[in-house]
């Protein structure tokens, strides 16, 4: 039987994961997933591809708000009310308005990275959409609300590489247990609890996967991309995981059964 084996969200884009046991979900994705990001003063998004120090940042959701944590620094609490100015931002080819933090939050983030940056919030409603699903709101994720990986696929990669890669270096939201390796390539639509999810396209992997998800240190020999490229290459891209879109609101909990509704033709 297929089941939801792990659940993760990343409140701050390119920062560390929150490991969850349950979470509400909507078409934009898991609650608070990638709802904040750092950008340059002119609004260009920053990621761990160019700023690996982001991997050591952690944005924690609490009962009273949110807290930013960084190595060797005092933590910084904030509220949604700390974001008031509208800022035009760019994430890849998408340009859209977001909400800019106050001066104290921007200074804390700038001091950590050692350059002027702005902390932005997606806002109460996202103005961003994807090309394939223009009706679906998207946060600051690279392209789609969810990333799903089969646990069997992860184990197959580890076996082929002869080493154990932390699943968090692939930054999934959902880890599905009980399927054959890469069975998720064939899934078109699944149901977890009352939540319907469309699997839209394979995820093209980048250099972030070669960095430790906590320290930011790069693995030798370009792993795991090196091993993935031997059996998961499609043209110039290396594929691992599936980009996905939730179709309705609901709640996800660890251990829920996963039903395959339809397969790709």
N, C-alpha and C positions, 0 to 999 in steps of 0.2 A: 504494500500500500504506500502511495506517495504521501509525504507529509512536509509541513513547514519546519525545517530543522534549525534555522537561525534567521534573525531579523535585525537589521542594522539601519541606522540613519546617520547622516552627516550634516548636522545643522549648519556648519560653516563649510563652504565649498573648499575642497582639498585639505581640510583639517581632519582630525581623528574621528573615528566612529563612536556612536553611542550604541551599545549592545542592549537590545530590547527583549522583553518577554511578550509584550503586546503593544499595539499602536493603532490609532485610528488612521484611515486611509481614505483618500478622495481622488478624483481624476488628476489632480496636480501631484499626487504621490503621498508618501507617508507624512504625517503631521510634522512640520518643521524641517523636513529633509531639504537641505541646501537652500534654506530660506535666507541665509546671509552669505555674503562674499566680500572679499577685499578687491578693490580696484585701484587703478592709478587715478590721480586727480582729474584726468580727462575722461574717466569712466571705463577704461579698458580693463576687463577682468584679469585677475591674477590666479595662477594655479601652481600646483607643486611641480609642474613641468619646468617652470623657470624659477620658482621660489620654493625649493624643497623644505625650507624652514616652516612652511605652512603645515607640514605633516606632524609637527610637534605641538601645534596649537590644538586646543580642545574647547569646544563650545558645549556647555552643559545646560540642559533644561532643568529647571527647579520648580517647586510649587509656587514660588513668588516671582519668577522671571527667568533670567538667563545669566550665565557666568562664563567669561573667557578665562582660560588657564594657559599659561606658557611657562617653559622651563625658566627657573631662577628669576621669576617676576611675581609680584603681588597680583592676585586674580582681580578681574574687573567685572563687576556686576552691571547689568543693564536691563532696561524695560523696552517694550515696544514704543512707549511714549518718547524715548530718546531719539527717535527717527522722525523728522518732520519735514526736511527740505527734499523736494523732488529732484532727482538726479538722473540724467540720461546715461545709460550704461550700455556696454557692448559685450556680449558673450558669443564668441565665434561670429557667425554672420548675422546674429540677431541684435537689433538695437531697440531698446524699450525703456520706459521710465521705471525707476526704483526709488527707494527712500534712503536718504543719506543720514548717517549718525551725527550726533553732536560732536563738538570739538574735543571733548575729553576722551571719548571712545576712539576717535580718529587718531589722536595723539598716542594713546596706548598701543594701538596697532602699528602706527608708524615707528614708534620707538622700538617695538619688537623686531620689525623687519629691517630697520635701519634706512628707511626711505619714506617719502610722503605717500601715504595710502589713505583711502576712504573705506569705511565699513558701511555696507549697504544692506538693506532689508528688502525682500521682494514686495512687501506691502500686504495689506489685507486681501488684495486680489492681484493676481499676476496679469500683466499686459502682454506677456510673451507667449508665443505659440510655436509649434513645429510645422515644417513644410508638409510632412506626411499626414499629420493630424491637426489641421488648423483650428479645429473646434476644441482641442485639449489645451488647458493652461499648463505652463511649464515653469518651474522655479529656476534657480541658477545652475541646475545640472547641465552637463555638456549637451544633452539633446532630448532626453526622454525622462518621464517621471520615475521609472523603476529600472533597476538592473537585476536580473534573475540569473542564478547559476545553479546547475545541478551538482549535488554533492558527489555523485559518481564521476562527473567530469573533472572535478577538482582532484579526486583520488587518482584518476587515470593520469592526469598531468604529473602529480607527485611521483607516481610509480615510474613513468617514463623518464623523469628527470633524476630519479634516484635521490630525491631530497624532499623535505616537507616545506611547502610554501604556505605561509600564513594566508588564509582566505581573505583577510582584510586588505592585502595588497591589490586585490582585484576590485575592491570597493563595491561589493554587492549590497542590495537591499534585502533580497530574499534568497535563501539557500534551501533547495528542495531535495529531500532525501527519498530514496527508494526507487530511483530510476537508473537505467543503464547509462553509461557514459555518453554524454552529448545527445541524449534523448530529447532534451529541450529544443534542439535545432528543428525538430519536426512538429512541435506544438504550435498551434495557432491561437487557441484560447483555452484558459484554465479557470477553475473556480476554487477559491480558498475561503471556506466558510460561505458567507453570502456575497463575497467580492469576486466579480468577473474581471479577468485580466487578459488583454490581448498582447501576444508576443509579436512585436513589430519587425525587428531586424536584429541580426547578430551585432555584437559590440566589437568594434575595432579597438585593439589594445595599444597602449602607448607606453612611453618610457616610465611613467609613474609606477607601473607594475614591477619595475626593477629596483625600486627603493623600499626599504623597510617601512612598514606603515606607521611605526612609532618613532624611530630614530631618524628616518629620512636617509639613512646610509644606503648606498647603492650596492647591490649584490655583484660579485665578480662574474665575468663572462656573459653579462647581459641576460641572466636568468630572471624570470622564467620565459621571457620572450624568445630566447634562443631555442628552448625545447618546444614551445608552442609553434614556432615557425616551421618545425619539421613535419607537423601533421595537421596544423590548423591554419594554413595559409590560403588566402583567396586573393589572387593577384598580388598587389603590393601590401595587402593588409593581413594582420594576424588576428584571428577571431577567438573570443572566449566569452561566453555569457550571451544573454539576450536582452535587448532593450524592450521595455514593456510599458503598457498604458493601462491603468485601472479604469474600468468603465462605470463604476458607481462608488458610493460611499459605504463604509463598513468598518469592521474591526478585525485585525489580524492578531492571532495568538500562536505561540509556539506549540507544535504538536497537532495543529489543525490538519485535517486531511486535504489533499489536493486532488481535484478531479480534472481529467483532461476532457474538455468539451469538444474540441475539434483539432484536426491536424492540418498542416500545410499540404497543399496538393503537390 
